[in-house]
Amino acid sequence: MEKKAEKASIVMHTIAGIAMGYASIFVGNNRLAVCYGIALLFIVGYILQATIGRKGLNWWVSNGMLAYLLIWFASWIFFYNIKVV
């Protein structure tokens, strides 16, 4: 069950990171985009906690938060550079 929860967390955070990276190019202010991105991170974490169960902060950081932040920034830069607008 533990591996299934880890996979679900990483997949959910990766999809949210790509979606937020794409949405970030439409926000005019970079600071506002960062605020939205961090807010989405906590929303996804809360939803995941409600569906999988409380696993703790260290588990969430290693199985979701780092993946989300990496994918979000990478996709934001990618979409910004190709200007999919």
C-alpha positions in Angstrom: 0.0 0.0 0.0 2.9 2.3 0.7 4.3 2.2 -2.8 0.8 2.8 -4.3 0.4 5.9 -2.1 3.8 7.2 -3.2 3.0 6.7 -6.9 -0.4 8.4 -6.5 1.2 11.4 -4.7 4.0 11.9 -7.3 1.6 11.5 -10.2 -1.0 13.9 -8.7 1.7 16.5 -7.9 3.3 16.2 -11.3 0.0 16.8 -13.1 -0.7 19.8 -10.9 2.8 21.1 -11.5 2.4 20.9 -15.3 -1.1 22.5 -15.1 0.2 25.3 -12.9 3.3 25.9 -15.1 1.0 26.4 -18.1 -1.4 28.6 -16.1 1.5 30.7 -14.8 2.3 32.1 -18.2 -1.2 33.8 -18.3 -0.7 35.5 -14.9 0.8 39.0 -15.6 2.7 39.3 -12.4 5.4 36.7 -11.5 5.0 37.2 -7.8 1.3 36.5 -8.1 2.0 33.4 -10.2 4.3 32.2 -7.4 1.6 32.8 -4.8 -0.9 30.9 -6.9 1.6 28.0 -7.4 2.3 27.7 -3.7 -1.5 27.9 -2.9 -2.1 25.1 -5.4 0.7 23.1 -3.8 -1.0 23.2 -0.4 -4.5 22.5 -1.9 -3.1 19.4 -3.7 -1.4 18.3 -0.5 -4.6 18.7 1.5 -6.6 16.7 -1.0 -4.0 14.0 -1.1 -3.9 13.9 2.7 -7.7 13.5 2.7 -7.7 10.7 0.2 -4.6 8.7 1.2 -4.4 9.5 4.8 -2.1 11.6 7.0 1.5 10.5 6.3 3.5 13.4 7.8 5.4 16.3 6.6 8.6 14.5 5.7 6.7 12.0 3.6 4.9 14.8 1.7 8.1 16.7 1.1 9.8 13.7 -0.4 6.8 12.3 -2.3 5.1 15.3 -3.7 6.4 18.8 -2.8 9.8 18.5 -4.4 8.3 16.9 -7.6 5.7 19.6 -7.8 8.2 22.4 -7.4 10.6 21.0 -10.0 7.9 20.2 -12.6 6.2 23.5 -12.0 9.3 25.7 -12.5 10.5 23.6 -15.5 7.1 23.6 -17.2 6.7 27.4 -16.5 10.0 28.1 -18.2 9.2 25.7 -21.1 5.8 27.2 -21.8 7.1 30.8 -21.3 9.9 30.2 -23.9 7.7 28.6 -26.5 5.0 31.2 -25.8 1.9 29.0 -26.0 -0.5 31.9 -25.7 
